[in-house]
Amino acid sequence: MSRSGMNETIRGGGFHHVTVRAYDYDAALKFYTEGLGFKRVHGWGLDGRAKGEPDSRVSLLDSGGGDYLELFAGRTKAQADNGDDALLHVAFRTDDCDAALERARAAGATVTMEPASVIPDNSDRPIEFRIAFVKGPGGELVEFFQCPDL
């Protein structure tokens, strides 16, 4: 079986990642890596706080089985204090992002981002992802994630 799984409908399968936006990025990164044993496998973005700019750091953390937690900086203290949801989206692994999006569209999903190939700025190493986003029937944000390297 390939790493992508056996789901013939979206041509892949399994969770690729769940995304969390952290109020204290450094503490969250330490918690998941040192406390829970996740391994940081890729990251991008910049810590602009010293210049009064946004903290745009992102880390992709392997939970131990090839499924990831994507940790974003940038959640505000007010959002954390108000209990605003720290979970941003769930991503499903696919071998064909475009086909998965079309399948979701045909099933009634609202497309929020058409398929696009991206190489994140300020990345540990240049890795190209192909991604697309839809809103599911409950308003949940779903990403289709295609990247043979991750």
C-alpha positions as CSV (number, residue, x, y, z in Angstrom):
1,M,0.0,0.0,0.0
2,S,1.3,3.5,-0.9
3,R,1.6,6.1,1.8
4,S,-1.5,7.8,0.3
5,G,-3.8,4.9,1.2
6,M,-6.6,3.1,-0.6
7,N,-9.5,5.6,-0.9
8,E,-10.4,5.4,-4.5
9,T,-12.9,8.2,-4.4
10,I,-10.4,11.0,-3.5
11,R,-7.4,9.0,-4.9
12,G,-5.5,8.9,-1.6
13,G,-6.7,8.5,1.9
14,G,-6.3,9.2,5.5
15,F,-5.6,12.3,7.3
16,H,-2.7,14.3,6.1
17,H,-2.9,16.9,8.9
18,V,-5.1,18.8,11.3
19,T,-4.2,22.5,11.7
20,V,-4.0,24.4,15.0
21,R,-3.3,28.1,15.4
22,A,-1.4,28.7,18.6
23,Y,-1.4,31.8,20.8
24,D,2.1,31.0,22.1
25,Y,3.8,29.3,19.2
26,D,7.1,28.5,21.0
27,A,5.3,26.9,23.9
28,A,3.0,24.9,21.6
29,L,6.0,23.7,19.5
30,K,7.8,22.6,22.7
31,F,4.7,20.9,24.0
32,Y,4.2,18.8,20.9
33,T,7.8,18.0,20.2
34,E,9.3,17.6,23.7
35,G,6.2,16.7,25.6
36,L,4.5,14.5,23.1
37,G,7.4,13.3,20.9
38,F,6.2,14.7,17.6
39,K,9.0,15.3,15.1
40,R,9.2,18.6,13.2
41,V,9.7,17.6,9.5
42,H,9.1,21.0,7.8
43,G,8.5,24.6,8.5
44,W,8.1,28.0,6.9
45,G,7.3,31.6,7.6
46,L,9.0,34.3,9.7
47,D,8.8,35.5,13.3
48,G,8.2,39.2,12.7
49,R,7.3,40.2,16.2
50,A,10.5,42.0,16.9
51,K,9.8,44.3,14.0
52,G,6.2,44.7,15.0
53,E,5.1,42.5,12.1
54,P,3.0,39.3,12.2
55,D,4.4,36.0,13.4
56,S,3.8,33.8,10.3
57,R,5.7,30.7,11.4
58,V,4.3,27.3,10.6
59,S,5.7,23.8,11.5
60,L,4.6,20.4,10.2
61,L,4.9,17.9,13.0
62,D,4.8,14.1,12.4
63,S,2.7,12.5,15.1
64,G,4.6,9.3,14.7
65,G,2.6,7.5,12.1
66,G,2.9,9.7,9.1
67,D,0.0,11.9,10.1
68,Y,0.7,15.5,10.9
69,L,-0.2,18.4,13.1
70,E,0.3,21.7,11.3
71,L,1.0,24.3,13.9
72,F,0.4,28.0,12.9
73,A,1.5,31.0,14.9
74,G,-0.8,34.0,15.0
75,R,-3.7,33.3,17.3
76,T,-4.3,36.3,19.5
77,K,-4.6,36.4,23.3
78,A,-8.2,37.7,22.9
79,Q,-9.1,34.8,20.6
80,A,-7.6,32.3,23.2
81,D,-9.4,34.1,26.1
82,N,-12.7,34.1,24.2
83,G,-12.5,30.4,23.5
84,D,-12.4,31.0,19.7
85,D,-11.6,27.7,18.0
86,A,-7.9,27.0,17.6
87,L,-8.6,24.3,15.0
88,L,-8.4,25.8,11.5
89,H,-9.0,22.8,9.1
90,V,-8.6,19.2,8.5
91,A,-6.5,18.0,5.5
92,F,-6.9,14.7,3.6
93,R,-4.1,13.1,1.7
94,T,-4.7,12.7,-2.0
95,D,-2.7,11.7,-5.1
96,D,-4.9,14.0,-7.3
97,C,-5.9,17.3,-5.6
98,D,-7.9,18.4,-8.7
99,A,-10.0,15.3,-8.9
100,A,-10.7,15.3,-5.2
101,L,-11.9,18.9,-5.4
102,E,-14.2,18.1,-8.3
103,R,-15.6,15.1,-6.4
104,A,-16.3,17.3,-3.4
105,R,-17.9,20.0,-5.6
106,A,-20.1,17.4,-7.2
107,A,-21.2,16.2,-3.8
108,G,-22.3,19.7,-2.9
109,A,-19.3,21.2,-1.2
110,T,-18.6,24.9,-1.5
111,V,-15.2,25.5,-3.0
112,T,-13.2,28.2,-1.1
113,M,-10.0,27.7,-3.0
114,E,-9.5,26.1,-6.4
115,P,-6.5,23.8,-6.7
116,A,-3.1,25.6,-6.6
117,S,0.5,24.6,-6.5
118,V,2.4,26.4,-3.8
119,I,6.0,26.6,-2.4
120,P,5.7,28.4,0.9
121,D,7.9,31.4,1.5
122,N,10.9,31.1,3.9
123,S,10.6,27.3,3.8
124,D,13.2,24.9,5.4
125,R,13.6,23.5,1.9
126,P,11.6,24.1,-1.3
127,I,8.8,21.6,-1.3
128,E,5.8,22.1,-3.6
129,F,2.3,21.3,-2.3
130,R,-0.8,21.1,-4.4
131,I,-3.8,22.1,-2.3
132,A,-7.5,23.0,-2.5
133,F,-10.1,23.9,0.0
134,V,-13.9,23.3,0.4
135,K,-16.5,23.9,3.0
136,G,-18.3,20.8,4.0
137,P,-22.0,20.6,4.8
138,G,-21.5,21.7,8.4
139,G,-19.3,24.7,7.5
140,E,-16.1,22.7,8.3
141,L,-13.1,23.7,6.3
142,V,-11.6,20.7,4.4
143,E,-8.3,20.7,2.5
144,F,-7.1,18.3,-0.1
145,F,-3.3,18.0,0.2
146,Q,-1.1,16.5,-2.5
147,C,2.6,16.2,-1.8
148,P,4.6,12.9,-2.4
149,D,7.4,14.2,-0.1
150,L,5.2,14.7,3.0
